Amino acid sequence: MATSGPGAGNAPPGPADRGTRSADGTPGRAAELYRALALQPHVGVLFLDDRLRVRDAIHTPLNFGGLVIRAGAGVRLTDLVPEDDRESVAAHLRAVLATGYPSVSTAHQTWRMRTPAGLLYVAMTVLRSVDADGNPSLVVTLINTTDDVQRAQRLELLQDAAERIGLQLDVVRTAQQLADVLVPRLCDVAVISLADEIPEGREPPTRTGGGDLALWRAAIAPAGEPRPEGYIRPARDSRDAHVPPFLRGPEVIRMFQAGQHFTLVGRAATTAVVDDEPDMVRALVPFAEEEGSLTVACLPLLTERGGEHNPADPGLVLGSVELWRRGEERPFDEADVRTGKAIVSRAAVSLDNARRYNLERRTSLALQRSLLPPAATAAAAASTAAVYVPARSGRGLGGDFYDAIELSSKRVALVAGDIAGHGLHAAATMGRIRTAVRTLAAMDLAPGELLTHLNELVVELADGAAREESPAGSSCLYAVYDPITCRCSIASAGHPPPIAIRPDGAADYLPVTPGDPLGHGAVVFDVAETDLAPGTVLALYSDGLVGLEDVRLPERLSAALMTADGELHGAAEGVVAALPDTSLADDVTLLLARTRAIADDDTVAWPIPHDPAAVGDARDRTTRQLQDWGLDDLAFTTELIVSELVTNGIRHAEPPVVLRLIRDHDTLVCEVTDGSSSAPHLTRAPDSAEGGRGLMITAQLVAGRWGVRYDSTGGKAIWAEQSTTPLSEG
């Protein structure tokens, strides 16, 4: 708004009045000037007395929304402005009247006027005039700047839409952002409905002809106002929000599906769209129970291709935008529709991007979950439970993974990793890395050696991948727990250290020195050894969990276990559930493993002299031990296995040779260790050969697994598992 000059106390004398007419009554130069000025487009001149009443008016009603100001009718200028502006306008005019300082406003300093066409914006120039008797009056020049103001408002609205819409790759949030931008500057109520396929990321069918539109209500603004009973409100993933097929007229359907908008004015026209059904009106019209005229503009949400510019290719109709206005004085004009279409077009791009992101996210998540092991496992060495929560940020899914792998001699390997990158490629790479870990684990490699081989694989993958798809920088932690010695060997490639929660509730990080992340050339990974009492819970996790913790993670895990009464899955879910949804910028993975110990009376070991005669003694000891364990049914096959393994150890290996038997609730392990690194190979001996069939016989007799592993001293162990469950029960 314009402001007047200094106060009356500092006012200079007013200018001498030259009058609007000459002495003989003919129009003076000033009157001619005012009349010529008033004949300009969008310009009018008002002459006010000292009581702010209109004495004369020179204006064209067409330029002022049909407003006719009759001189001498006692109309004050303040009567022509909205009620809440009257006091400020009157004060402004009186200031010029009192001081004589003119007030000149620009297009950026406007006042509002009430006209038959609605509110107009005018720039006012106010001058004081004094007649021959010294009576002051005002000459007010009005310039209709409504078009300029509305143009500036539309540009501001478009800029605001560009800054606020599409900030997240979420279709519902984007729809709500669109509705919030449109209200109240373009309409009183904005309703956004989306095609059924959009939330799941699927592509809606191209709609070129008649038929019902399968839409659901995604957003409305303002959201807090009361609505008619039965009005359809937004409800994510709920059938309660499905919009009935209200576009009945074939012509209207064709317009909408071809990407064209339509505008309906008046309650009769609005209700006609819904077949004048009262229930349908209450469900779809936000002012159904109010009196007065309505205007609704329906704009389709279209992908960039097609639309009105190319009717032959209508593109994809993602949904619809309804703009509702109350009152007869505010129908939508072409400028309103152009502005709405520009905003909706931008929002459609954001919605389509969010839809595509949702599709990739769902695909990546399905792939990732299919590649992960069961959340809960039970083995002789440990019982495990895991929780995986995908990232909720726009970066996409990560490549987090976990695993629990049963190794030879009842040991277990616990794995946690985080593949660099996000999205479908990261999920696929995660599957390759996890498969490699399982393959290397089957070779019974020590943790440091396994990570060395894994690092070489990642270097190879990184060399053959694009920079944004390279797995270099990935991390992995590999731990092996032995339930007989209750020792755990751990190595880390850039991964956070595990946490041990002792049976007494004490919790802390294990002293593990992490090496460089995977994919950084030749790296040596240190191995940490630690004793874990039976019942200790070992926690492996991704850095997404560490980055969100506001207190120390060991304390949180210990408290969660107490809350869940020691139940692993409940504890893991409790820790993750406490994280704020809005802060999950990266995947969160948590693997909990409660260690177990094999009882002393379930394992036995005997040193074997380096003498072929010791084979018979080994068989006899084995048979007696099986009788003590109640496994007489396995005596025959176990004797053959022991004979072969012990014979190979004596003939082809170096001392010391040790035979060990391990009993579990469902398996029996026969293991022979020696001091040689040479490994036997499974071969098919010729019919004429006198030997070479031992491992083949062992493999055929073993109902479970067998293999070879090496230790850090240069020796090896050959082991074989048998099932203790009779075949009739298996």
Phi and psi in degrees as a GROMACS rama.xvg file:
@    title "Ramachandran Plot"
@    xaxis  label "Phi"
@    yaxis  label "Psi"
@TYPE xy
-79.184  157.129  ALA-2
-124.799  151.383  THR-3
-86.2461  179.988  SER-4
-81.0361  -158.811  GLY-5
-62.4515  169.828  PRO-6
-70.1848  170.788  GLY-7
-62.598  -30.661  ALA-8
-62.9752  -25.1476  GLY-9
-109.114  14.8185  ASN-10
-78.1039  137.301  ALA-11
-78.1782  166.439  PRO-12
-60.2978  144.946  PRO-13
-71.3314  159.138  GLY-14
-68.5008  150.691  PRO-15
-64.5986  140.312  ALA-16
-79.52  122.543  ASP-17
-95.6273  -4.35426  ARG-18
74.3558  162.205  GLY-19
-98.5968  -5.44449  THR-20
-133.405  155.584  ARG-21
-79.207  175.897  SER-22
-63.1936  -31.86  ALA-23
-88.1307  6.73962  ASP-24
93.1389  -5.1813  GLY-25
-78.9854  153.486  THR-26
-57.176  133.638  PRO-27
-83.8904  175.091  GLY-28
-63.0182  -35.6422  ARG-29
-64.0902  -43.1747  ALA-30
-62.9889  -40.864  ALA-31
-62.839  -38.3451  GLU-32
-64.0466  -45.5466  LEU-33
-63.571  -40.3908  TYR-34
-66.3615  -41.5055  ARG-35
-64.0834  -37.9174  ALA-36
-64.7799  -41.7562  LEU-37
-67.8162  -22.5476  ALA-38
-79.0306  -6.2012  LEU-39
-73.872  151.523  GLN-40
-58.5955  133.473  PRO-41
66.3148  21.5498  HIS-42
-123.17  139.034  VAL-43
-141.619  157.321  GLY-44
-127.934  131.381  VAL-45
-119.847  140.388  LEU-46
-111.561  119.662  PHE-47
-112.725  145.2  LEU-48
-85.232  -175.059  ASP-49
-71.9502  -6.80101  ASP-50
-102.282  13.6816  ARG-51
67.9638  21.1043  LEU-52
-88.165  149.597  ARG-53
-79.2826  112.969  VAL-54
-85.733  -33.0111  ARG-55
-155.013  153.838  ASP-56
-143.619  132.279  ALA-57
-123.967  101.829  ILE-58
-160.001  163.093  HIS-59
-105.011  116.061  THR-60
-53.9556  -32.2071  PRO-61
-61.0439  -30.5757  LEU-62
-81.5672  -7.39541  ASN-63
-130.908  46.4891  PHE-64
61.2208  30.4141  GLY-65
80.2393  9.045  GLY-66
-72.2872  128.469  LEU-67
-116.16  120.104  VAL-68
-109.647  112.944  ILE-69
-95.1301  126.226  ARG-70
-68.5707  146.2  ALA-71
76.4054  5.84292  GLY-72
-90.4782  4.4458  ALA-73
76.9457  17.2322  GLY-74
-79.8402  128.204  VAL-75
-91.5075  151.561  ARG-76
-61.9475  -33.2397  LEU-77
-66.657  -19.052  THR-78
-72.752  -15.3449  ASP-79
-95.7432  1.0859  LEU-80
-112.729  161.018  VAL-81
-57.9066  151.871  PRO-82
-57.6988  -38.6159  GLU-83
-74.9462  -7.09048  ASP-84
-102.494  -8.52506  ASP-85
-62.7835  -43.5419  ARG-86
-63.9667  -43.0283  GLU-87
-70.0597  -37.3692  SER-88
-65.3082  -43.6117  VAL-89
-61.5821  -43.0225  ALA-90
-63.0638  -38.0247  ALA-91
-64.548  -45.7626  HIS-92
-66.996  -41.4065  LEU-93
-65.519  -31.9404  ARG-94
-64.2682  -41.8995  ALA-95
-67.2881  -39.0765  VAL-96
-63.5064  -36.6861  LEU-97
-82.0032  -36.6912  ALA-98
-96.9757  -28.3752  THR-99
83.9615  -5.11313  GLY-100
-77.6036  126.434  TYR-101
-69.3546  156.253  PRO-102
-121.958  122.059  SER-103
-119.081  117.938  VAL-104
-104.713  158.076  SER-105
-113.217  -176.121  THR-106
-63.9736  -20.5949  ALA-107
-92.1467  -3.35349  HIS-108
-123.428  90.2798  GLN-109
-119.949  157.86  THR-110
-117.71  161.858  TRP-111
-104.634  143.632  ARG-112
-129.409  143.568  MET-113
-89.4559  129.245  ARG-114
-137.122  166.325  THR-115
-57.3827  -26.356  PRO-116
-88.8494  2.42129  ALA-117
112.758  -168.697  GLY-118
-74.8978  133.891  LEU-119
-114.677  156.494  LEU-120
-107.892  129.909  TYR-121
-130.312  145.148  VAL-122
-98.404  129.415  ALA-123
-113.313  132.357  MET-124
-111.263  121.927  THR-125
-116.174  124.321  VAL-126
-123.505  144.813  LEU-127
-95.7708  138.644  ARG-128
-126.21  150.04  SER-129
-129.598  129.175  VAL-130
-82.7151  -175.413  ASP-131
-63.3574  -26.4255  ALA-132
-88.1145  0.557681  ASP-133
85.846  13.0905  GLY-134
-83.3927  125.318  ASN-135
-80.144  151.565  PRO-136
-148.968  175.974  SER-137
-125.489  142.622  LEU-138
-114.596  118.224  VAL-139
-115.282  121.624  VAL-140
-100.161  125.53  THR-141
-108.705  131.774  LEU-142
-120.121  119.426  ILE-143
-73.4169  105.529  ASN-144
-106.081  20.0027  THR-145
-57.4355  -44.9269  THR-146
-60.9903  -43.1132  ASP-147
-65.7503  -42.068  ASP-148
-65.4363  -45.9736  VAL-149
-65.4477  -35.7637  GLN-150
-62.7445  -43.4215  ARG-151
-64.7998  -39.2828  ALA-152
-64.7045  -39.2076  GLN-153
-66.9592  -40.7987  ARG-154
-62.8273  -40.35  LEU-155
-64.7578  -38.958  GLU-156
-65.1649  -42.5532  LEU-157
-63.3656  -40.2918  LEU-158
-65.0504  -41.1828  GLN-159
-63.5845  -40.9604  ASP-160
-62.7825  -40.3855  ALA-161
-63.0767  -31.871  ALA-162
-86.4393  -23.1066  GLU-163
-107.763  -24.3822  ARG-164
-92.9186  135.416  ILE-165
83.6764  25.4701  GLY-166
-73.5431  -24.9194  LEU-167
-125.756  150.262  GLN-168
-85.5871  63.9389  LEU-169
-138.794  122.379  ASP-170
-65.7596  -37.9487  VAL-171
-69.7043  -44.1467  VAL-172
-65.1234  -39.1632  ARG-173
-64.108  -41.8843  THR-174
-61.4892  -41.9958  ALA-175
-67.7895  -37.3362  GLN-176
-61.5833  -41.0207  GLN-177
-61.5744  -47.0685  LEU-178
-62.1138  -41.7276  ALA-179
-66.6912  -32.4268  ASP-180
-69.4947  -37.5046  VAL-181
-73.3641  -26.8027  LEU-182
-106.698  132.109  VAL-183
-101.81  7.4333  PRO-184
-73.6543  -23.6569  ARG-185
-116.443  -22.1705  LEU-186
-158.978  169.478  CYS-187
-84.3593  -34.4489  ASP-188
-140.298  134.791  VAL-189
-119.253  130.787  ALA-190
-122.795  126.226  VAL-191
-113.004  123.595  ILE-192
-120.526  139.999  SER-193
-120.082  153.743  LEU-194
-64.5701  149.101  ALA-195
-56.6171  -30.4727  ASP-196
-77.7508  -18.9808  GLU-197
-62.9341  -49.1193  ILE-198
-58.3116  -31.736  PRO-199
-85.8823  -1.67419  GLU-200
86.6224  -3.21879  GLY-201
-73.9855  156.877  ARG-202
-88.2461  123.594  GLU-203
-67.1025  151.694  PRO-204
-66.7265  148.349  PRO-205
-67.4692  123.517  THR-206
-105.679  109.5  ARG-207
-116.128  -10.6458  THR-208
-134.244  -155.169  GLY-209
-76.047  -177.466  GLY-210
120.053  164.481  GLY-211
-80.8238  148.177  ASP-212
-95.5911  123.104  LEU-213
-87.3506  95.2763  ALA-214
-120.892  155.569  LEU-215
-134.773  147.146  TRP-216
-78.3251  120.927  ARG-217
-103.196  -30.6281  ALA-218
-159.182  155.257  ALA-219
-150.392  145.357  ILE-220
-142.566  140.439  ALA-221
-72.0706  144.474  PRO-222
-82.3436  -23.2548  ALA-223
-91.0721  -5.0877  GLY-224
-75.7503  150.351  GLU-225
-67.0524  145.721  PRO-226
-126.435  163.482  ARG-227
-60.1932  150.182  PRO-228
-62.828  128.787  GLU-229
94.5265  -3.61308  GLY-230
-66.5726  137.315  TYR-231
-77.8848  119.35  ILE-232
-104.666  157.943  ARG-233
-63.1673  138.654  PRO-234
-153.34  110.03  ALA-235
-65.9076  133.821  ARG-236
54.1941  34.961  ASP-237
-126.755  137.435  SER-238
-71.5717  -13.6792  ARG-239
-65.5812  -19.1257  ASP-240
-95.686  4.60203  ALA-241
-69.9942  132.71  HIS-242
-90.5154  127.285  VAL-243
-66.343  157.29  PRO-244
-70.9636  88.8935  PRO-245
-91.9413  -10.4797  PHE-246
-86.437  94.1943  LEU-247
-90.508  -36.892  ARG-248
-69.948  129.99  GLY-249
-56.7061  -39.1301  PRO-250
-66.5877  -41.8265  GLU-251
-64.0511  -41.6879  VAL-252
-61.7565  -44.5506  ILE-253
-63.265  -40.3754  ARG-254
-61.2527  -47.2072  MET-255
-65.2069  -45.7879  PHE-256
-72.8875  -17.8766  GLN-257
-88.0353  4.39177  ALA-258
86.5469  19.477  GLY-259
-103.757  146.926  GLN-260
-90.7267  167.742  HIS-261
-147.756  151.299  PHE-262
-125.293  134.321  THR-263
-122.793  131.602  LEU-264
-115.95  136.153  VAL-265
91.9046  149.411  GLY-266
-65.2064  -35.5208  ARG-267
-63.3296  -43.7034  ALA-268
-66.4197  -36.7782  ALA-269
-66.5325  -46.9462  THR-270
-69.1011  -24.616  THR-271
-64.5468  -28.9122  ALA-272
-65.5289  -30.8437  VAL-273
-105.447  29.1974  VAL-274
59.981  22.472  ASP-275
54.8825  34.2518  ASP-276
-90.1379  121.398  GLU-277
-57.3631  -42.945  PRO-278
-63.9483  -39.1816  ASP-279
-68.6321  -37.2802  MET-280
-61.8483  -46.414  VAL-281
-64.0761  -31.6607  ARG-282
-74.8992  -27.6794  ALA-283
-118.672  -20.1972  LEU-284
-102.936  116.935  VAL-285
-69.0895  -15.2694  PRO-286
-116.532  33.0119  PHE-287
-58.3251  -29.8844  ALA-288
-101.445  10.2952  GLU-289
-100.276  153.475  GLU-290
-89.5008  159.6  GLU-291
107.832  170.685  GLY-292
-82.6695  152.954  SER-293
-127.798  154.949  LEU-294
-133.551  134.264  THR-295
-130.237  132.959  VAL-296
-114.169  126.305  ALA-297
-109.214  117.299  CYS-298
-116.112  127.1  LEU-299
-76.2129  143.703  PRO-300
-88.5728  107.924  LEU-301
-115.644  149.45  LEU-302
-69.3414  167.727  THR-303
-63.1216  -36.2662  GLU-304
-75.9117  160.326  ARG-305
77.5705  -144.543  GLY-306
82.0615  -158.932  GLY-307
-67.2537  -23.0134  GLU-308
-78.1455  -19.2309  HIS-309
-145.4  77.2512  ASN-310
-58.7895  -23.9372  PRO-311
-69.6784  -21.6204  ALA-312
-128.38  86.0872  ASP-313
-71.4203  -6.84563  PRO-314
72.0617  -154.957  GLY-315
-109.171  129.534  LEU-316
-89.5489  106.046  VAL-317
-79.4818  -20.6257  LEU-318
163.578  -158.829  GLY-319
-139.592  155.523  SER-320
-124.708  121.89  VAL-321
-105.549  125.99  GLU-322
-109.536  118.535  LEU-323
-111.835  137.957  TRP-324
-130.617  144.839  ARG-325
-93.2368  156.298  ARG-326
88.0614  153.609  GLY-327
-82.4433  -18.166  GLU-328
-87.1568  0.205403  GLU-329
-129.964  50.9865  ARG-330
-69.0391  155.396  PRO-331
-72.783  131.368  PHE-332
-103.193  -177.881  ASP-333
-62.9344  -37.5875  GLU-334
-64.1322  -40.0829  ALA-335
-61.1938  -45.3301  ASP-336
-65.3202  -41.2123  VAL-337
-61.0463  -42.9943  ARG-338
-64.1408  -46.042  THR-339
-60.227  -42.4076  GLY-340
-65.7967  -36.8471  LYS-341
-63.765  -42.6823  ALA-342
-68.51  -44.4988  ILE-343
-64.5423  -37.2325  VAL-344
-62.4393  -42.041  SER-345
-65.1608  -42.2639  ARG-346
-63.7261  -35.0536  ALA-347
-62.6797  -37.2883  ALA-348
-63.0321  -45.5829  VAL-349
-63.6216  -41.3814  SER-350
-64.3804  -40.2185  LEU-351
-67.7116  -37.8449  ASP-352
-62.6871  -43.2505  ASN-353
-64.1647  -38.7443  ALA-354
-61.8495  -45.6233  ARG-355
-64.4419  -39.4535  ARG-356
-63.44  -42.2185  TYR-357
-61.1301  -39.1127  ASN-358
-64.323  -46.4592  LEU-359
-65.4089  -39.4587  GLU-360
-62.2739  -45.5845  ARG-361
-63.6172  -40.6948  ARG-362
-65.4261  -44.8783  THR-363
-63.0694  -42.4067  SER-364
-65.8704  -41.2331  LEU-365
-63.0644  -42.3282  ALA-366
-64.1705  -45.1806  LEU-367
-63.8058  -45.1839  GLN-368
-64.9318  -34.6864  ARG-369
-68.7706  -23.6782  SER-370
-91.1898  -11.3248  LEU-371
-88.1657  151.736  LEU-372
-75.1612  175.404  PRO-373
-57.8699  148.842  PRO-374
-66.6574  -28.4536  ALA-375
-129.572  134.752  ALA-376
-136.257  162.068  THR-377
-137.868  124.802  ALA-378
-135.368  171.855  ALA-379
-63.6558  -32.3377  ALA-380
-85.3636  -31.8196  ALA-381
-166.074  152.063  ALA-382
-104.353  142.193  SER-383
-130.36  158.189  THR-384
-149.125  145.906  ALA-385
-140.496  152.932  ALA-386
-133.22  133.212  VAL-387
-125.638  126.432  TYR-388
-123.535  118.164  VAL-389
-70.4714  156.162  PRO-390
-63.5762  147.947  ALA-391
-110.52  13.559  ARG-392
-94.0807  173.537  SER-393
-74.7425  -1.92443  GLY-394
-73.8197  -17.358  ARG-395
91.9384  173.358  GLY-396
-65.09  147.865  LEU-397
-92.4953  -166.361  GLY-398
-116.855  34.5321  GLY-399
-64.453  145.327  ASP-400
-152.289  162.688  PHE-401
-143.91  163.96  TYR-402
-164.053  154.513  ASP-403
-132.606  115.681  ALA-404
-119.08  123.667  ILE-405
-75.8813  126.637  GLU-406
-105.55  -176.819  LEU-407
-68.3862  156.862  SER-408
56.5491  36.4176  SER-409
69.6821  11.3134  LYS-410
-77.9911  166.89  ARG-411
-136.08  141.619  VAL-412
-105.647  131.274  ALA-413
-112.086  130.113  LEU-414
-130.176  139.837  VAL-415
-141.053  137.858  ALA-416
-149.346  163.156  GLY-417
-141.989  111.513  ASP-418
-84.1222  133.906  ILE-419
-63.5292  145.712  ALA-420
99.9682  176.336  GLY-421
-142.864  159.983  HIS-422
94.3872  -165.343  GLY-423
-61.4782  -39.315  LEU-424
-64.4056  -40.6145  HIS-425
-63.5471  -39.152  ALA-426
-64.8439  -42.0207  ALA-427
-66.1697  -41.1579  ALA-428
-64.0582  -38.1937  THR-429
-57.4701  -42.1921  MET-430
-61.5382  -39.0207  GLY-431
-68.0543  -42.5411  ARG-432
-66.8454  -42.9909  ILE-433
-64.3178  -38.4726  ARG-434
-62.3998  -40.7793  THR-435
-63.7263  -40.5353  ALA-436
-61.5123  -43.6349  VAL-437
-65.0799  -38.7134  ARG-438
-64.92  -44.0784  THR-439
-68.5762  -34.8841  LEU-440
-65.5353  -33.9823  ALA-441
-64.7672  -20.6284  ALA-442
-84.611  0.232015  MET-443
58.4184  42.0721  ASP-444
-77.5502  149.751  LEU-445
-67.4662  155.6  ALA-446
-54.2332  -46.5984  PRO-447
-64.1357  -41.2168  GLY-448
-67.7488  -39.1593  GLU-449
-61.6171  -44.4711  LEU-450
-66.3115  -31.4429  LEU-451
-62.9172  -46.6091  THR-452
-65.6731  -38.5545  HIS-453
-65.1452  -38.1472  LEU-454
-62.1854  -40.1369  ASN-455
-62.5708  -39.5215  GLU-456
-64.0605  -43.8414  LEU-457
-65.642  -37.3142  VAL-458
-60.165  -43.021  VAL-459
-64.6356  -42.3534  GLU-460
-65.4998  -38.8332  LEU-461
-66.3572  -36.6823  ALA-462
-65.8382  -29.1483  ASP-463
-99.4092  7.87508  GLY-464
-113.706  155.641  ALA-465
-64.7717  158.586  ALA-466
-58.5727  -43.5797  ARG-467
-74.0224  -11.8034  GLU-468
-109.53  4.92584  GLU-469
-70.3079  135.419  SER-470
-82.8481  1.21545  PRO-471
-58.0992  138.802  ALA-472
95.819  -0.306242  GLY-473
-71.4866  159.865  SER-474
-126.453  156.977  SER-475
-157.001  140.566  CYS-476
-122.151  131.792  LEU-477
-128.575  122.232  TYR-478
-127.037  139.124  ALA-479
-121.159  123.441  VAL-480
-113.017  131.075  TYR-481
-105.544  115.76  ASP-482
-75.6269  -7.25157  PRO-483
-87.7447  -45.9883  ILE-484
-90.9148  -14.4311  THR-485
59.0099  34.4159  CYS-486
-111.863  148.251  ARG-487
-124.44  129.851  CYS-488
-107.511  128.598  SER-489
-132.772  137.151  ILE-490
-136.128  146.186  ALA-491
-132.762  135.437  SER-492
-109.563  81.6505  ALA-493
71.0991  16.4291  GLY-494
-103.847  149.313  HIS-495
-58.5946  146.894  PRO-496
-69.0599  151.29  PRO-497
-73.111  164.957  PRO-498
-117.49  135.297  ILE-499
-109.077  122.718  ALA-500
-105.142  107.592  ILE-501
-69.9091  162.872  ARG-502
-58.1274  -26.4904  PRO-503
-84.5525  2.40175  ASP-504
97.104  -13.5074  GLY-505
-65.6706  137.558  ALA-506
-137.974  141.547  ALA-507
-164.789  165.04  ASP-508
-72.3361  142.247  TYR-509
-80.2809  145.103  LEU-510
-74.4216  85.3517  PRO-511
-116.897  130.586  VAL-512
-94.5828  107.687  THR-513
-73.7505  137.312  PRO-514
-83.2206  -172.781  GLY-515
-65.239  153.826  ASP-516
-59.2836  162.492  PRO-517
-67.1476  146.315  LEU-518
94.9869  15.1663  GLY-519
-115.755  43.5181  HIS-520
77.7009  -161.376  GLY-521
-68.1609  121.835  ALA-522
-136.166  141.392  VAL-523
-104.98  130.144  VAL-524
-107.682  121.379  PHE-525
-72.0185  147.329  ASP-526
-113.091  126.86  VAL-527
-101.782  136.257  ALA-528
-110.356  133.902  GLU-529
-146.931  145.47  THR-530
-88.4344  135.477  ASP-531
-124.865  117.553  LEU-532
-65.7962  146.478  ALA-533
-54.6747  136.945  PRO-534
94.5111  -4.63244  GLY-535
-70.6396  137.486  THR-536
-100.58  120.926  VAL-537
-99.4834  127.415  LEU-538
-112.287  121.65  ALA-539
-112.497  140.125  LEU-540
-153.199  167.165  TYR-541
-96.8163  163.831  SER-542
-68.9381  -14.4122  ASP-543
-61.9725  -29.7698  GLY-544
-78.0902  -39.4735  LEU-545
-65.7182  -40.4159  VAL-546
-66.872  -16.5264  GLY-547
-104.731  -5.25151  LEU-548
-75.4499  132.503  GLU-549
-98.1084  -7.36293  ASP-550
-133.244  175.519  VAL-551
-66.0291  131.229  ARG-552
-62.582  -40.6588  LEU-553
-56.4609  -40.7688  PRO-554
-65.6973  -38.8971  GLU-555
-63.5342  -42.6499  ARG-556
-65.8413  -42.8916  LEU-557
-61.7292  -43.5871  SER-558
-65.8031  -37.8455  ALA-559
-65.2818  -38.2605  ALA-560
-64.9479  -39.4655  LEU-561
-65.805  -40.8772  MET-562
-64.2158  -36.8761  THR-563
-88.987  11.5091  ALA-564
55.5947  35.9151  ASP-565
83.1459  -4.31543  GLY-566
-73.5397  122.155  GLU-567
-65.6205  -48.9214  LEU-568
-64.7163  -40.1172  HIS-569
-63.8344  -38.1618  GLY-570
-66.6792  -44.0298  ALA-571
-62.6451  -44.1931  ALA-572
-65.2412  -34.4822  GLU-573
-64.889  -40.1648  GLY-574
-65.6411  -45.5396  VAL-575
-72.0431  -36.0029  VAL-576
-64.6892  -24.3751  ALA-577
-77.1701  -9.07663  ALA-578
-78.5268  139.777  LEU-579
-69.6967  135.656  PRO-580
-58.5812  -37.9977  ASP-581
-72.6236  -9.91848  THR-582
-104.153  1.79317  SER-583
-79.4181  76.3491  LEU-584
-80.4083  -14.897  ALA-585
-140.229  162.483  ASP-586
-60.3344  149.788  ASP-587
-121.866  123.382  VAL-588
-127.378  134.493  THR-589
-139.388  121.521  LEU-590
-116.78  122.374  LEU-591
-111.437  133.1  LEU-592
-132.229  121.68  ALA-593
-95.7835  120.11  ARG-594
-74.3297  150.286  THR-595
-126.37  166.468  ARG-596
-129.101  141.219  ALA-597
-85.4733  128.183  ILE-598
-61.1836  152.317  ALA-599
-60.1257  -35.2731  ASP-600
-80.9618  3.59922  ASP-601
-102.705  7.3392  ASP-602
-144.088  146.12  THR-603
-147.789  145.516  VAL-604
-139.499  142.912  ALA-605
-133.225  131.717  TRP-606
-71.4671  142.01  PRO-607
-111.614  120.431  ILE-608
-61.2348  150.273  PRO-609
-80.1753  66.5985  HIS-610
-147.141  127.642  ASP-611
-55.8168  -25.4988  PRO-612
-68.5785  -14.987  ALA-613
-74.8984  -13.149  ALA-614
-63.9332  -43.6213  VAL-615
-63.425  -40.0809  GLY-616
-63.0958  -37.7823  ASP-617
-64.6734  -38.3537  ALA-618
-65.5392  -42.4486  ARG-619
-64.2063  -43.1194  ASP-620
-63.3136  -38.8055  ARG-621
-64.3194  -43.6401  THR-622
-62.3005  -43.4465  THR-623
-64.1726  -38.298  ARG-624
-66.9374  -38.9254  GLN-625
-64.8396  -35.5606  LEU-626
-64.8691  -41.165  GLN-627
-63.2628  -32.8384  ASP-628
-87.1961  -3.75907  TRP-629
73.3654  30.8071  GLY-630
-114.924  42.7688  LEU-631
-59.797  -28.9881  ASP-632
-63.6935  -20.7836  ASP-633
-97.7187  3.09614  LEU-634
-60.1296  -46.7197  ALA-635
-62.8681  -53.4644  PHE-636
-66.2131  -36.1041  THR-637
-67.7886  -37.6801  THR-638
-60.4983  -41.7093  GLU-639
-64.6085  -42.2131  LEU-640
-64.3334  -46.8349  ILE-641
-62.3223  -41.8043  VAL-642
-57.8999  -46.5328  SER-643
-66.8372  -47.12  GLU-644
-67.8333  -42.4644  LEU-645
-67.4216  -41.35  VAL-646
-60.0405  -44.733  THR-647
-61.208  -40.1054  ASN-648
-64.344  -37.0733  GLY-649
-76.3687  -42.5009  ILE-650
-76.9607  -42.0107  ARG-651
-112.663  -5.88068  HIS-652
-116.635  -172.564  ALA-653
-117.195  150.755  GLU-654
-70.0272  160.897  PRO-655
-83.2426  145.818  PRO-656
-109.978  130.015  VAL-657
-131.92  133.303  VAL-658
-102.909  130.855  LEU-659
-132.529  137.843  ARG-660
-115.61  135.782  LEU-661
-128.107  126.48  ILE-662
-108.686  133.356  ARG-663
-123.219  178.215  ASP-664
-65.9691  -21.7765  HIS-665
-135.318  3.52489  ASP-666
-141.887  157.748  THR-667
-126.733  128.712  LEU-668
-111.194  128.806  VAL-669
-109.54  127.187  CYS-670
-137.557  132.568  GLU-671
-124.349  121.978  VAL-672
-107.237  150.129  THR-673
-147.775  178.808  ASP-674
-96.0709  13.6762  GLY-675
-107.603  147.08  SER-676
-94.9127  -3.84229  SER-677
-74.0927  136.859  SER-678
-110.491  140.588  ALA-679
-75.1318  157.676  PRO-680
-126.382  144.108  HIS-681
-78.3656  116.541  LEU-682
-133.47  163.814  THR-683
-103.637  110.387  ARG-684
-74.1804  145.442  ALA-685
-60.9701  158.06  PRO-686
-62.1933  -30.1986  ASP-687
-83.5409  -9.72198  SER-688
-73.84  144.559  ALA-689
-87.4906  -13.9688  GLU-690
-146.164  -166.927  GLY-691
90.8252  7.45206  GLY-692
-107.416  2.88767  ARG-693
-61.9255  -51.2986  GLY-694
-66.6179  -33.2767  LEU-695
-64.1559  -41.6944  MET-696
-64.6171  -42.8721  ILE-697
-60.2488  -46.1241  THR-698
-62.0308  -35.0191  ALA-699
-76.6808  -28.1633  GLN-700
-82.1118  -28.1587  LEU-701
-76.4581  126.671  VAL-702
-85.4746  -14.5577  ALA-703
-109.84  -111.45  GLY-704
-126.023  166.446  ARG-705
-152.422  160.563  TRP-706
178.041  -172.714  GLY-707
-130.557  138.389  VAL-708
-134.849  156.135  ARG-709
-114.007  153.493  TYR-710
-115.373  174.253  ASP-711
-71.3962  -13.2232  SER-712
-88.3481  -3.20219  THR-713
98.0264  -0.479959  GLY-714
-94.5246  -171.823  GLY-715
-147.789  169.683  LYS-716
-135.651  132.135  ALA-717
-108.271  127.311  ILE-718
-133.186  158.328  TRP-719
-149.163  139.038  ALA-720
-111.156  141.919  GLU-721
-126.043  149.189  GLN-722
-82.0476  135.347  SER-723
-89.6383  -1.34218  THR-724
-89.4123  124.329  THR-725
-56.1717  148.048  PRO-726
-58.5601  -32.4265  LEU-727
-67.4735  -20.564  SER-728
-98.931  -15.2071  GLU-729
